[in-house]
Amino acid sequence: MDRFPTNDYLLLDVENGANGATMKEDTTLTHRRHHRKLTNKEKALMSKVESLDFSEIDNILLRQYTLKQKKLRKILKTFGKWLICTLIGLFTGIVVYCLKESVENLEEIKFSSIEKFYSDSIAIPFFIFLSFNLGYGVLSSLFVVLFGPLTSSSGLPEVKGYLNGIRIQKAFNLKTVIGKILSLIFSFSSALVLGPEGPMFHIGAAIGSSISQFKSKTLGIHLKSFWIFQNDSDKRDFISCGAAAGIAAAFGAPIGGVLFALEEGSSFWSRQLTWRTFFSCLIATLTANLFLQGFKVQIHDYGVLTFGVSKTYLYTYTELIPFVLMGIFGGLLGALFVHLNVRINYLRKKYLQDKRLKIVEVIVVVTITSFICFFPALGVSCVPISNIPDLPPDVCDISQSTTTVQFFCKEGYYNPLATLTFSPLEDALKILYSRSSHIFSPEILITFAVIYFLLCVITSGIYVASGIFIPMMLIGASWGRLVGILLSKWITTVDPSIYALIGSAAMMGGSLRMTISLVVIIVELTEGTQYLLPLIIVVMLSKWTGDAFNESVYEHLIELKNIPYLPSQPAHHLRKSTVADAMASDVKYFPEIVSVRKVVDMLSNTTHNGFPVVMIPKLHDPSLPTITLSKGSIQDDPNLLRKSVNNNNNNNEKIINNTVCIGDEDIDPQEGKILVGLILASQLSILLKRKIFIYSNQMSSMDLIADSGMNLPISHSEFSAELAGKIPSISDIKESLTSEDLDKMIDLRPYMNFAVVSIKNYSSLTEAYRIFRVVGLRHIVVVNVFNQIVGMLTRKDLL
């Protein structure tokens, strides 16, 4: 019979939660925030994903290292972090420069080849246009096939998942980042409706990971001397720096990059990380600017996506009314985009699993895009360039002139629709923000907005590197400029360029649900701080409107990719449950002293990554001798322990010949599983690999508070370097162990994590969720009212 009753008197039955009643599973693809309940199939897929170890292992090894650590080493570590942040910014800025120059050269080759045949016929220019687009698109897709599926799309869901504490295999290796850059260069040049900013977030994150870890599986490099940075917590911070630097260099917005990483990317933040991230963004932006414009020009305009607007025209307070309506409309349109795009990506995932079919889809989408960008413009009448008035002298615009596309018009005329569809996306965006009036008619703008909205819906998610920042800004700028033109025509004279800017903010806020970072990025892009108030109003309204229907496109893509992401707040269906309702009750554990054979068997037969360590009561009996090793170790001298207990013969029952003997019933207690620590599977593998064993039935009590002066067979730096490297498989370890080794014991006490987080099984699941999410845990041990282990909580139990 158990010592204590199995059911705790504090366990509550909350609305039949303890009796097995479950809510009806929600199988909808899109949903409002905190309203999704995953199906059992989705949970099973997500349970295969491993979590990261953000928490530092608090054990005797760490205490010894901390006591011996000198001030100079701390200074060198701090200096090393700043140096790494500098390198991250430098390399990210260089990548943005290479991307910009490569895309410009590829587009120059394409459009210059088309211009040679304008006078011959319509068919030849179109087939040249189509051929270049197909060539670029197929090359981009082939790079994804060659370098791996993680090089496709934006990669932002994967980065968010990693920063949330999820191990995404191959997300940041060298092969992935090279493939992403190459795929992005060709996809952005292929006339597809996509942008580079999302992929730059992933590329920057990969650069931060590669530079900071001083190791590469692709190149087979691992510099163990830099073990101090090779942990999940520091790697997470450097990835945040790189991701922010990627956005900062792409937009030319260092503050916006920091805020984007804080708002959209990272789940964990600190004041120190803010400064280092800002420094990386500064270096990345400055590097991109210097390479793009040279060292002899004045610093004014920089980045992949920068434009200018009027510095003198101000809005009136009556215009806040249309701005409010535009924010609501942007939220509705953004929610519609999320709804359609998620469903199309679901169909892709379900039916296009073969890579050949994915390449065929890219060919089809490129062909459709090329047809739509070319032929509708042939039905539009040409407009004299003289109809466009000169810019007033108070306007600060990028080129101080309006760049139009002649297409098949005669000299001195331009085609309004081709100016938008038959030019690079950045040029189209700049002309939509232009202060020049009478460039586009309402019919052209509504046609362009509808066409690009539909193209963006089907393009986002195809098998190439792609983002949706520029497309969303283009779509919003087109219908925003339309609103400005209609207001000027029907009500009062306004500046359509400001409405284009407001439309872009509303569209991005409605689809991406960005707030602070979006406002700052747009202000940094336009240098228009006078539009700060309407931008804030529009972004907030568009986000609130979109949230009323579904979450952002990135949150839904995270779910579609089966990434077990934990938002800042738990889902509503978890708020009525206790920990006992969600925990896994079949807990695998180890006693403080365990046989090598049992460890090997456990690691061979389970896939768990963490094991609670339970107390052996006899080892904590105050009447037993206490050992503090200062010279040598039990492994080196098995008689050392015998000598240390010479003077204590009070407990003859358990001290035979002055040696403490632990029986099997003490080593594997079946009652009173009192929690004392946690040991990771990776730690156990290192202990087995290094054969850090002791002889059986020889051990004494250990003062876990005072015993920091023990002379252990491995140091903290050696152990950490081993953990940062490749952990050997249990099958390889078994081959190196002899039968004599299997009969020995492992003392887990010097190596287990003392600061294990536990929670009572009658606690609210919501509180357990918050602890898990805020602290960045991998495991929470569940105990009952008597502090006995009754379960475990991991990420999959909180979904």
Beta strands, then each sheet from edge to edge (+ up, - down):
strand 1: 215-216
strand 2: 221-222
strand 3: 383-384
strand 4: 413-414
strand 5: 590-591
strand 6: 593-595
strand 7: 610-614
strand 8: 655-656
strand 9: 659-660
strand 10: 675-680
strand 11: 745-747
strand 12: 758-760
strand 13: 780-783
strand 14: 789-793
sheet 1: 1+ 2-
sheet 2: 3+ 4-
sheet 3: 5+ 7+ 10-
sheet 4: 6+ 11-
sheet 5: 8+ 9-
sheet 6: 12+ 13+ 14-
end
